[in-house]
Amino acid sequence: MDYDTLKKLADICRKAGIKHFKNSELEFTLTDEAPVSKYKRKQAELSSGPVIDNTFESESLTDEALLLWSTGQQLESDPDETQ
């Protein structure tokens, strides 16, 4: 019996409420819940977590610095900043 046929048989058994199946070729017992497929697990991992680590800290600009950033002007109160 190939993998696809076995998977279809397991799906049919789950839908029918059959947890244990036995015939002349094979015997299996199903868990209460179907395991999550590798594809769905991977998609869940990608969508659940942020791309950037939450512990990442960066220097942020003040509202005034953000306003003047595109003009190329510097704030007079911060002499360390260069263009």
C-alpha positions in Angstrom: 0.0 0.0 0.0 1.5 3.3 -1.0 1.7 6.5 1.2 -1.2 8.3 -0.6 -3.6 5.4 -0.2 -2.7 5.0 3.4 -3.2 8.7 4.0 -6.6 8.6 2.4 -7.6 5.5 4.4 -6.5 7.3 7.6 -8.6 10.4 6.7 -11.6 8.2 6.0 -11.2 6.4 9.3 -10.9 9.7 11.2 -14.1 11.1 9.6 -15.9 7.9 10.4 -14.7 7.9 14.0 -12.6 4.8 13.6 -9.5 4.9 15.8 -8.2 1.3 15.2 -8.1 -0.4 11.8 -6.9 -3.9 10.9 -7.1 -5.9 7.7 -5.0 -8.7 6.2 -2.3 -6.2 5.0 -1.9 -3.8 7.9 -3.0 -2.6 11.3 -2.9 0.9 12.7 -4.3 3.0 15.6 -5.0 6.7 15.1 -4.5 9.4 17.7 -7.5 11.6 18.8 -6.3 14.5 16.7 -4.7 14.4 13.3 -1.1 15.6 13.3 -0.4 19.0 11.7 1.1 18.6 8.2 4.7 19.9 7.7 3.4 22.5 5.3 0.8 23.9 7.8 3.4 23.8 10.6 5.8 25.8 8.5 3.2 28.3 7.6 2.1 28.7 11.2 5.8 29.3 12.2 6.2 31.9 9.5 3.0 33.8 10.3 3.2 33.7 14.1 6.6 35.2 14.8 8.0 38.6 14.0 10.7 38.9 11.3 12.9 40.9 13.7 13.6 39.8 17.2 11.6 41.7 19.8 14.7 42.2 21.9 16.4 44.1 19.1 17.0 47.7 20.1 17.8 50.5 17.8 18.4 54.2 18.1 15.3 56.1 17.4 14.9 59.6 16.2 12.8 62.2 18.0 9.7 63.6 16.2 11.6 66.8 15.4 14.6 64.9 14.0 12.2 62.8 11.8 10.6 66.0 10.6 13.9 67.6 9.6 15.6 64.4 8.4 14.4 64.7 4.8 15.4 68.4 4.6 19.0 67.6 5.4 19.0 70.0 8.4 20.4 69.1 11.7 19.1 69.8 15.1 21.1 72.4 17.0 20.6 70.6 20.3 22.5 67.5 19.2 26.1 68.4 18.2 27.2 64.7 17.8 24.9 64.1 14.8 26.5 64.6 11.4 25.0 64.8 7.9 
